[in-house]
């Protein structure tokens, strides 16, 4: 998952908050409540392994809604995390297109 290393802690924290707001419990993420509190107080960084678990609870639409634009390495890592049908979805293609636009500054269509 080397591409996930490119995702900064601030973005990881937004992902964590989004997943928690969906009602996902710490034990569903494989962590304790104490560790979750440390993450929320930003006393511990969000690891790549935890980030992978968090991303499994988000849809492509939610990633787009968060305004997350990812580098190609991170996008390729996400394709290996999610089920095979996920990468072919129209929302996933939109996420890839949004990433391309942000990288090369292509103006959005009308």
Phi, psi and omega per residue, in radians:
X1 nan 0.690 -3.057
X2 -1.043 -0.499 3.141
X3 -1.167 -0.462 3.131
X4 -1.190 -0.409 3.126
X5 -1.093 -0.372 -3.122
X6 -1.388 -0.160 -3.127
X7 -1.461 2.062 -3.082
X8 -1.203 2.808 -3.104
X9 -1.071 -0.608 3.135
X10 -1.076 -0.733 3.107
X11 -1.199 -0.712 3.099
X12 -1.035 -0.687 -3.135
X13 -1.155 -0.719 3.082
X14 -1.086 -0.687 3.103
X15 -1.111 -0.783 3.120
X16 -1.002 -0.841 -3.138
X17 -1.079 -0.703 3.131
X18 -1.101 -0.780 -3.135
X19 -1.140 -0.734 3.113
X20 -1.129 -0.657 3.104
X21 -1.140 -0.368 3.072
X22 -1.394 -0.093 3.107
X23 1.664 0.167 3.109
X24 -1.266 2.300 -3.102
X25 -1.601 2.690 3.120
X26 -0.940 -0.687 -3.106
X27 -1.161 -0.450 3.057
X28 -1.239 -0.320 3.114
X29 -1.731 -0.029 3.121
X30 1.385 0.424 3.127
X31 -2.253 2.849 3.135
X32 -1.528 2.880 3.093
X33 -1.116 -0.646 3.116
X34 -1.090 -0.786 3.127
X35 -1.131 -0.670 3.110
X36 -1.067 -0.734 3.114
X37 -1.083 -0.689 3.094
X38 -1.110 -0.672 3.098
X39 -1.137 -0.761 -3.104
X40 -1.180 -0.527 3.083
X41 -1.512 0.003 3.130
X42 1.086 0.556 3.060
X43 -1.494 -0.327 3.087
X44 -2.232 2.497 3.061
X45 -1.358 2.725 3.092
X46 -1.486 2.019 -3.066
X47 -1.276 2.887 3.082
X48 -1.084 -0.682 -3.126
X49 -1.121 -0.778 3.110
X50 -1.183 -0.691 3.107
X51 -1.020 -0.722 3.106
X52 -1.049 -0.754 3.113
X53 -1.140 -0.681 3.121
X54 -1.114 -0.748 -3.096
X55 -1.138 -0.469 3.107
X56 -1.150 -0.305 -3.139
X57 -1.656 0.035 -3.128
X58 -1.981 2.552 3.043
X59 -1.604 2.896 3.066
X60 -1.013 -0.664 -3.141
X61 -1.087 -0.678 3.136
X62 -1.186 -0.648 3.069
X63 -1.087 -0.752 3.123
X64 -1.134 -0.751 3.140
X65 -1.057 -0.611 3.098
X66 -1.228 -0.217 -3.128
X67 1.305 0.468 -3.102
X68 -1.479 2.062 3.011
X69 -1.927 2.240 -3.021
X70 -2.009 2.645 3.045
X71 -1.266 2.832 -3.100
X72 -0.955 -0.720 -3.131
X73 -1.049 -0.749 -3.141
X74 -1.178 -0.695 3.106
X75 -1.085 -0.732 3.116
X76 -1.128 -0.648 3.091
X77 -1.114 -0.704 3.138
X78 -1.102 -0.632 3.131
X79 -1.107 -0.490 3.106
X80 -1.452 -0.376 -3.138
X81 -1.364 -0.770 -2.997
X82 -1.514 2.827 3.117
X83 -1.008 2.738 -3.029
X84 -1.028 -0.631 -3.131
X85 -1.239 -0.365 -3.088
X86 -1.103 -0.765 -3.062
X87 -1.175 -0.397 -3.137
X88 -1.605 -0.040 -3.078
X89 -1.232 2.741 -3.140
X90 -1.146 -0.577 3.115
X91 -1.145 -0.675 3.104
X92 -1.138 -0.723 3.105
X93 -1.094 -0.646 3.089
X94 -1.127 -0.673 3.114
X95 -1.120 -0.728 3.103
X96 -1.113 -0.748 3.138
X97 -1.113 -0.733 3.114
X98 -1.083 -0.672 3.112
X99 -1.145 -0.743 3.107
X100 -1.092 -0.765 -3.141
X101 -1.057 -0.754 -3.102
X102 -1.205 -0.540 -3.096
X103 -1.347 -0.675 -3.081
X104 -1.945 0.139 3.076
X105 0.985 0.826 3.047
X106 -1.447 2.178 -3.141
X107 -1.159 2.531 3.108
X108 -1.197 2.616 3.132
X109 -1.226 3.036 -3.098
X110 -1.163 nan nan
